[in-house]
Amino acid sequence: MRMVFRWFGEGNDTVTLGQIRQIPGVEGIVWALHDIPAGEAWPLDRMLEIKKQASEYGFHTEVVESVNVHEDIKLGLPTRDNYIDNYKTTVERLAKVGVKVICYNFMPVFDWIRTHLFEPLADNSTALFYEKAKIDSMNNPEELVRVINENPDFTMPGWEPERMKRLPALFEAYKNVTEEDLWNNLRYFLEQIIPVCEVNDIKMAIHPDDPPWSLFGLPRIITDRENIRRMLSLVDSPNNGVTLCSGSLGINPDNHVADMVREFADRIPFAHIRNVRLYDNGNFIETSHRSQDGTLDICDIVKAYHERGFTGFARPDHGRQIWNEQCRPGYGLYDRALGIMYLWGIWDSLERTKRGAAACMQSTSI
């Protein structure tokens, strides 16, 4: 397991590279050019700038999250080929700066949905929260846009104001788009992109839908084990993979994340590991990474990666806001650093057990 840490860039993150350097076992940053609109090719000079900044602290930049997919590609419009060509150009340029994994998603309009950005937990820390009744009764999703963008100090990837201004037009465009349409458009995209990735030794890793069900009548397709199987079969290549996000998939109690890890491990180049607490009324809140604090068995999830000899990249996903930290929701320093140490604690204990068992076998055979 190769530990990485998401970083939003100089001037766009409360966390510094110097602080990340002090977290044990972190070898690289997960980065993106967040100011480049979806559909535009990323400039090589900007990529080289990020690589230089990271290398000064001993970090690699092998994982990018995200190279966003333009809505015209998801909609299957005639204009999609131009945006796909730009995506290919970006892939080729990313290869020149050593990128190995691109995390992306294929969610219409909204990349992720929460109703509260700073919901208090019992210990007075705060976390991202989803209130099912509020979403179910929300007639106009523009209300949700207002809630998310009430956090003016930090950019919110997936909720860019310039894109959200087009919300009525986007909903109109998706009015007659079915799940099968979205599957067909994803296939078309992958058939164009994966060959370029194969030549450039880059793996595409699709992120599951967050949450993994339809909202506001929009189709969503990367939601469960069966659909991940289907996605991987669209273009059956080792360069076509999944970013297995325990938190996104685990929101649905029917999704058994550890079993998915065991099945798909050789097609998971990137893992997001986080915990959530599910409630009977359909609400959920993000918690510390510790198994006992949420609904997911993080110990078993990490064990599944260990059993399969996982050598891909992993990062602690969303953390709580603790110790009065002022930060982008879900992306502070302290709780994600604690999460890393919890994950390493599990991993190291599994490694020690494995070595002990091997030594026992060797002494028995002598």
C-alpha positions in Angstrom: 0.0 0.0 0.0 1.4 3.4 -1.1 0.1 6.2 1.1 -0.7 9.6 -0.6 -2.4 12.7 0.6 -4.8 15.0 -1.3 -3.5 18.6 -1.7 -5.4 21.4 -3.4 -2.3 23.5 -4.3 -0.6 26.6 -3.0 -3.0 29.4 -2.1 -5.9 27.0 -2.3 -5.3 24.8 0.8 -4.9 25.4 4.5 -2.5 22.4 4.6 1.0 22.9 3.5 3.4 20.5 1.9 5.7 20.9 4.9 3.0 19.7 7.2 2.1 16.8 5.0 5.8 15.8 5.0 5.6 15.2 8.8 2.9 12.5 8.4 4.6 9.2 8.6 4.5 7.0 5.5 3.2 9.6 3.0 5.1 9.4 -0.2 3.1 11.5 -2.7 0.4 14.1 -3.1 -2.9 13.7 -4.9 -3.3 16.9 -7.0 -5.2 18.6 -9.8 -5.5 21.9 -11.7 -8.7 22.9 -10.1 -9.0 26.2 -11.9 -9.0 24.5 -15.4 -12.7 24.1 -16.6 -13.8 20.6 -17.5 -13.2 19.9 -21.1 -10.1 22.0 -21.5 -6.7 20.5 -22.0 -4.4 21.0 -19.0 -1.2 23.1 -19.8 2.0 21.2 -19.4 3.8 24.1 -17.8 1.3 24.1 -14.9 1.8 20.4 -14.4 5.5 20.8 -14.2 5.0 23.6 -11.7 3.1 21.3 -9.4 5.6 18.5 -9.9 8.5 20.9 -8.9 6.6 22.1 -5.8 6.0 18.5 -4.6 9.5 17.3 -5.4 11.0 20.0 -3.2 9.4 18.1 -0.3 10.3 14.6 -1.5 6.8 13.9 -2.9 5.8 12.3 -6.1 2.8 13.4 -8.2 1.8 10.1 -9.6 -1.9 10.4 -8.7 -4.3 13.0 -10.1 -7.8 13.6 -8.8 -9.7 14.7 -10.9 -9.5 15.3 -14.6 -13.1 16.2 -14.8 -15.2 14.8 -17.7 -17.2 17.5 -19.6 -21.0 17.2 -19.4 -21.3 16.9 -23.2 -19.4 13.6 -23.0 -21.8 12.3 -20.3 -24.7 13.5 -22.4 -23.4 11.9 -25.6 -23.7 15.2 -27.6 -22.0 15.6 -31.0 -19.6 18.1 -29.4 -18.2 15.3 -27.2 -15.4 14.3 -29.6 -13.7 17.7 -29.2 -13.7 17.4 -25.4 -12.5 13.8 -25.6 -9.6 14.9 -27.9 -8.7 17.5 -25.2 -8.8 14.7 -22.6 -6.4 12.6 -24.6 -4.1 15.6 -24.8 -4.2 16.0 -21.1 -3.5 12.2 -20.6 -0.4 12.5 -22.8 0.9 15.5 -21.0 0.3 13.9 -17.6 2.4 11.0 -18.7 5.2 13.4 -19.4 5.3 14.5 -15.7 5.1 10.9 -14.4 1.4 10.5 -13.6 0.3 6.8 -13.2 -3.3 7.1 -12.1 -6.2 9.4 -13.0 -9.2 9.4 -10.6 -12.3 10.7 -12.4 -16.1 10.3 -12.1 -19.0 10.0 -14.5 -21.7 11.6 -12.3 -24.2 13.9 -14.0 -24.2 17.5 -12.8 -23.2 16.9 -9.1 -19.9 15.2 -8.1 -21.0 14.6 -4.5 -24.0 15.7 -2.4 -24.2 16.6 1.3 -26.8 18.8 3.1 -24.5 20.1 5.9 -20.8 20.9 5.7 -20.1 21.2 9.4 -22.5 19.0 11.3 -21.6 18.6 15.0 -20.7 15.1 16.3 -21.1 14.1 19.9 -17.5 15.2 20.7 -18.1 18.6 19.2 -16.0 17.9 16.1 -17.8 18.6 12.8 -18.2 16.6 9.6 -20.0 16.4 6.3 -23.6 15.2 6.8 -26.5 14.0 4.6 -30.1 14.5 5.7 -32.3 12.3 3.6 -35.6 14.0 4.4 -34.2 17.4 3.4 -33.0 16.0 0.0 -36.3 14.2 -0.5 -38.3 17.3 0.1 -36.1 19.7 -1.9 -38.0 20.8 -5.0 -35.2 23.0 -6.3 -31.6 21.8 -6.1 -30.4 25.4 -6.4 -31.1 25.5 -2.7 -28.4 22.9 -2.2 -26.0 24.8 -4.4 -26.5 27.8 -2.1 -25.7 25.7 1.0 -22.5 24.3 -0.5 -21.2 27.6 -1.8 -21.9 29.4 1.6 -18.3 28.3 2.3 -16.6 31.1 0.4 -13.0 30.7 1.6 -12.3 27.5 -0.3 -13.1 26.1 -3.8 -15.5 23.2 -3.6 -14.5 20.8 -6.4 -17.7 19.6 -8.3 -19.6 22.7 -7.2 -17.8 25.4 -9.2 -20.0 28.5 -9.3 -19.6 29.1 -13.0 -20.9 25.6 -13.7 -23.7 25.8 -11.2 -25.0 28.9 -12.9 -25.9 26.5 -15.8 -27.9 24.3 -13.4 -31.4 24.8 -15.1 -29.9 24.1 -18.5 -28.1 21.0 -17.3 -31.2 19.5 -15.8 -33.1 20.2 -19.0 -30.3 18.5 -21.0 -30.5 15.4 -18.7 -34.3 15.2 -18.7 -34.5 12.3 -21.1 -31.1 10.6 -20.4 -31.6 7.1 -19.0 -29.1 4.9 -17.1 -28.5 2.9 -20.3 -27.8 6.1 -22.1 -25.2 7.0 -19.5 -23.7 3.5 -19.8 -23.4 3.9 -23.5 -21.8 7.3 -23.2 -19.3 5.9 -20.6 -18.4 3.1 -23.0 -17.8 5.5 -25.8 -15.5 7.6 -23.6 -13.5 4.7 -22.4 -13.1 3.2 -25.8 -11.5 6.4 -26.9 -9.4 7.1 -23.7 -8.1 3.7 -22.6 -6.0 3.0 -25.7 -4.2 6.3 -25.1 -3.7 5.4 -21.4 -2.3 2.0 -22.4 0.3 3.7 -24.6 1.2 6.2 -21.8 1.1 3.7 -18.9 -1.7 5.5 -17.1 -4.6 3.9 -15.3 -8.1 5.4 -15.3 -9.8 4.9 -12.0 -13.5 5.8 -11.9 -14.8 7.0 -8.5 -18.2 5.6 -7.4 -21.2 7.8 -7.2 -21.5 9.7 -4.0 -24.1 8.9 -2.7 -24.7 5.7 -4.8 -28.2 6.3 -5.9 -30.2 8.5 -8.2 -31.0 12.1 -7.0 -33.2 14.8 -8.5 -34.1 12.3 -11.3 -30.5 12.2 -12.6 -29.1 8.8 -13.6 -26.2 7.3 -11.6 -24.5 4.1 -12.5 -21.3 3.4 -10.5 -23.2 2.4 -7.4 -22.6 -1.3 -6.4 -20.7 -4.5 -7.0 -22.6 -5.5 -10.1 -22.2 -2.1 -11.8 -18.5 -2.0 -11.0 -18.2 -5.4 -12.8 -20.1 -4.0 -15.7 -17.9 -0.9 -15.9 -14.7 -2.9 -15.9 -16.1 -5.1 -18.7 -16.9 -2.1 -20.9 -13.2 -2.0 -21.9 -11.5 -5.0 -20.4 -8.1 -3.6 -19.8 -5.8 -3.3 -16.8 -5.7 0.4 -17.5 -9.5 0.6 -16.9 -9.9 0.5 -13.1 -11.8 1.9 -10.2 -11.1 4.2 -7.3 -12.7 2.1 -4.6 -14.1 4.6 -2.1 -15.3 2.8 1.1 -17.3 5.9 2.2 -19.2 6.4 -1.1 -20.0 2.7 -1.6 -20.5 2.0 2.1 -23.3 4.5 2.4 -25.5 1.8 0.9 -25.7 -0.9 3.6 -26.1 -3.6 0.9 -22.6 -2.8 -0.4 -20.0 -5.0 1.3 -16.9 -3.0 0.7 -14.3 -5.6 1.9 -15.8 -8.2 -0.4 -15.5 -5.7 -3.3 -11.8 -5.2 -2.4 -11.2 -8.9 -2.5 -12.9 -9.3 -5.9 -11.6 -6.2 -7.7 -8.2 -5.7 -6.1 -6.2 -6.2 -9.3 -8.3 -3.4 -10.9 -8.0 -0.9 -8.0 -5.1 1.4 -8.7 -6.3 3.9 -6.1 -8.2 3.4 -2.8 -10.1 6.0 -0.8 -10.5 4.7 2.8 -12.9 6.5 5.2 -15.8 5.7 7.6 -19.4 6.8 7.9 -22.1 6.4 10.4 -25.4 5.3 8.9 -28.8 6.0 10.5 -32.0 4.0 10.2 -33.8 7.1 8.7 -31.4 7.2 5.7 -29.1 10.0 7.1 -25.4 9.5 7.3 -22.4 11.4 8.7 -18.7 11.0 8.2 -16.7 10.0 11.2 -13.2 9.3 12.3 -11.5 6.4 10.4 -11.8 4.1 13.4 -14.1 1.1 12.9 -15.8 1.6 16.2 -16.8 5.2 15.4 -18.7 4.4 12.2 -20.7 1.7 10.5 -18.0 0.4 8.3 -15.5 -2.2 9.4 -12.3 -0.4 8.3 -10.2 -3.1 9.9 -11.7 -5.7 7.6 -11.4 -3.4 4.6 -7.7 -2.9 5.2 -7.3 -6.6 5.8 -8.9 -7.3 2.5 -6.3 -5.1 0.7 -3.5 -6.8 2.7 -4.7 -10.3 1.8 -4.7 -9.4 -1.9 -1.1 -7.9 -1.7 -2.3 -4.5 -2.6 0.5 -2.3 -4.0 -1.6 0.5 -5.3 -2.1 4.0 -3.9 -4.3 4.8 -1.0 -5.3 7.9 0.9 -7.4 8.7 3.9 -10.5 10.3 2.6 -12.7 12.9 4.2 -11.9 13.7 7.8 -13.7 15.6 10.6 -12.8 19.1 11.5 -11.2 18.8 14.9 -9.2 21.1 17.3 -10.9 24.2 15.9 -9.2 23.8 12.6 -10.3 26.3 9.9 -10.2 24.3 6.7 -12.0 23.1 3.6 -14.9 20.8 4.7 -13.6 17.2 5.0 -10.0 18.2 4.1 -8.3 19.4 7.2 -4.8 18.3 8.3 -5.4 16.8 11.7 -8.1 14.1 11.3 -6.7 12.9 8.0 -3.3 12.5 9.6 -4.9 10.6 12.5 -6.7 8.5 9.8 -3.3 7.6 8.2 -1.9 6.5 11.5 -4.9 4.3 12.1 -4.6 2.7 8.6 -0.9 2.2 9.1 -1.5 0.6 12.5 -3.8 -2.0 11.0 -1.5 -2.6 8.1 1.6 -2.9 10.2 -0.1 -5.3 12.6 -1.1 -7.5 9.6 2.4 -7.4 8.3 3.8 -8.5 11.7 1.3 -11.3 11.9 2.2 -12.4 8.4 5.9 -12.4 9.2 5.3 -14.3 12.4 3.3 -16.9 10.6 6.0 -17.3 8.0 8.7 -17.6 10.7 6.6 -20.3 12.5 6.2 -22.2 9.2 9.9 -22.0 8.6 10.9 -23.3 12.0 8.3 -26.1 11.8 9.8 -27.3 8.5 13.4 -27.4 9.8 
